[in-house]
Amino acid sequence: GISWSAGTFTFDVTADAAATGLQVLLPTEGPSGTLAGLSRGGSPVPYSVQTIKGIQYAFFPAAGATYQATYG
């Protein structure tokens, strides 16, 4: 599922057990500002930023979990 509340985007990642090398691409600009933090289960998730066709994305490994991206 996905939800948006008070500058926080919450989303689930579900990956097949046989999947390898999956990455999430998350825009670094959101409705309430720039990506300020990313967490999984309350722990920070490191990410790298890449620009594709003029849009910046946060890239991170796609482990099955619920994530929270905070914008502001």
Helices and strands as residue ranges (DSSP letters): E 2-5, E 8-13, E 23-27, E 29-30, E 33-40, E 43-44, E 48-52, E 55-61, E 65-71
